[in-house]
Amino acid sequence: MQVEDIRNLILEKYKDDCFVVDKSGCKTVELEAVSFNANETSIFGKVDGDYIQRELEWYKSQSLNVDDIPGKTPAIWKEVSDASGCINSNYGYLIYNGANYAQYQNTIKTLENDPYSRRAVMIYTRPSMHYDFCANGMSDFICTNTVQYLIRDNKVNAIVQMRSNDVVFGYRNDYAWQKHVLNKLTNDLKKSNPFLEEGNINWQVGSLHVYERHFGLIEKEIEMRDRLNATHQLAEEAMGDSRVLGARSQ
C-alpha cells in the first residue's frame, strides 16, 4: 500500500461513520495495524515547512525541554510536558545521545560491519515508558517504537514502527524527521561504501488516526473528489453527445 491507499481507507471509514472515541471523548477515524510505503509527505493537509525546520533544530539540539523549541512552543508540546517543560520525546536525544546508548552510531557500526545485517535498529522507546510517560505530571509516551534500516540492492531502506500516529500533525512531522535521518545515515554510510543510495521508508503503525478537530480536512478531500468526479462525468457526457451528433451527420 501507498499513502493514497491509506487516504482512501480513511475516507471510507469516515463515510461509514466508523469512529473510535478516545479518552477525552473525542471521535477519531482509526486504522489499526497498517503498513504502507511513505511515498508522500502528507496524508491530509499541507506541510508546515517553517515548523518542521524549527522542530528539526530542536531535535538536533537533543534538549528534553519544549521551551527550547525555536520560536513559539506549540500548544501540544506544552500540554504533554511537565510544569518545567520537560518531556521524553526529543527524537534527536533518543537516537544520538550516549545516555540513550547512542542508537545512531550503533546503527552505523552495525551496517559498516555487516551491510546485510538485520540488527541495525534505532530503539526510541524503552520498557520504563509505562512509568516515565507520566513522571512529574507529564503525559508523553513516546510514539515511535523503533526504526530498522536494511541495505538491499545498494539502497538504505527504513522501516518505521510506531505505536500511535496522528495522521495530520504527527505523520507530517515524523515523516520529515525520518526522511532527514535516512538521508543523513545514507550519506554517512557512503563514506565507506560510495555506491549506496537512499531507499524507501516503510511506515508501520499500530494506531493511525485522524482526530475530530481535523475532520474538516477529510470533508475537504471528499468535496474535491466529488467535484472532480462531476467534472469527469460532464466531460464524458459531452463526448458522448458529440459522438451522437457526429453519427447523425454522416
NORQUI-V970830 format. One record per pair of residues at least 24 apart in sequence whose ideal C-beta (glycine too) atoms are under 7 Angstrom apart, sorted by the first residue. I is the first residue (numbers start at 1). J is the second residue. D is the distance in Angstrom with one decimal. If there is no record, write none. Layout:
BEGIN
<<I	J	D> <I	J	D>>
END
This chain:
BEGIN
<<1	35	7.0> <1	36	4.1> <1	37	7.0> <2	36	5.8> <2	37	4.9> <2	39	5.0> <3	36	6.5> <3	38	6.8> <3	39	5.7> <3	40	4.0> <3	43	5.8> <5	36	6.4> <6	31	6.9> <6	34	6.5> <6	36	5.4> <6	43	6.1> <7	43	5.7> <10	167	6.9> <10	210	6.1> <10	218	6.7> <11	218	6.5> <11	221	6.5> <11	222	6.4> <14	218	5.0> <26	211	6.0> <26	212	4.9> <27	212	4.3> <28	209	4.3> <28	210	6.3> <28	211	5.6> <28	212	6.7> <29	209	6.5> <29	210	4.6> <30	207	5.8> <30	209	4.3> <31	208	4.6> <32	206	7.0> <32	207	6.2> <33	206	6.3> <34	205	5.5> <34	208	5.4> <35	202	6.5> <35	204	4.6> <36	203	5.5> <37	200	5.9> <37	202	6.1> <38	175	5.8> <38	201	4.3> <38	202	7.0> <38	203	4.3> <41	172	6.6> <41	175	5.9> <42	172	5.1> <43	167	5.0> <43	171	5.5> <44	167	6.0> <44	168	5.9> <44	214	6.9> <44	217	4.2> <44	218	6.7> <44	221	6.5> <45	168	5.6> <45	217	5.1> <47	172	5.2> <52	173	6.1> <52	176	4.5> <55	173	6.0> <56	177	6.9> <56	180	6.2> <58	90	6.9> <59	90	6.0> <59	91	5.0> <59	92	3.5> <59	177	6.4> <60	92	5.1> <61	92	6.8> <62	90	6.1> <62	92	4.8> <62	93	4.1> <62	96	6.0> <62	97	5.4> <63	90	6.1> <64	90	5.3> <64	93	5.9> <80	138	6.1> <80	139	4.9> <80	140	4.4> <81	138	5.5> <81	140	6.9> <82	136	4.1> <82	137	4.9> <82	138	4.2> <83	137	6.2> <86	136	6.9> <86	138	6.6> <87	138	6.1> <87	140	4.6> <88	132	5.8> <88	133	6.8> <88	140	4.7> <88	142	5.5> <89	140	5.4> <89	142	5.2> <91	124	6.9> <91	144	7.0> <91	177	5.7> <94	124	4.9> <95	122	4.9> <107	149	6.0> <107	185	6.9> <108	188	5.9> <108	189	6.8> <111	149	6.6> <111	151	6.1> <111	189	5.9> <112	189	7.0> <112	192	5.5> <115	151	4.6> <115	193	6.9> <116	151	6.7> <120	148	6.6> <120	149	4.4> <121	146	5.3> <121	148	4.8> <122	146	6.6> <122	147	4.8> <143	170	6.9> <144	174	7.0> <147	178	6.7> <149	185	6.5> <151	196	6.9> <154	195	5.2> <154	196	5.6> <154	197	6.0> <155	197	5.1> <155	199	3.4> <156	182	6.6> <156	185	6.3> <156	186	4.6> <156	189	6.4> <156	196	5.9> <156	198	6.1> <156	199	5.2> <157	199	3.7> <157	200	5.2> <157	202	7.0> <158	182	4.8> <158	201	4.7> <159	202	4.8> <159	204	6.6> <160	201	6.2> <160	202	7.0> <160	203	5.3> <160	204	6.6> <161	204	4.7> <162	204	6.9> <162	205	4.7> <162	206	6.8> <163	206	4.8> <164	206	6.4> <164	207	4.9> <165	205	4.7> <165	208	5.1> <166	209	6.4> <166	211	6.5> <167	208	6.1> <167	209	6.4> <167	210	4.6> <168	210	6.6> <168	214	4.7> <168	217	6.6>>
END
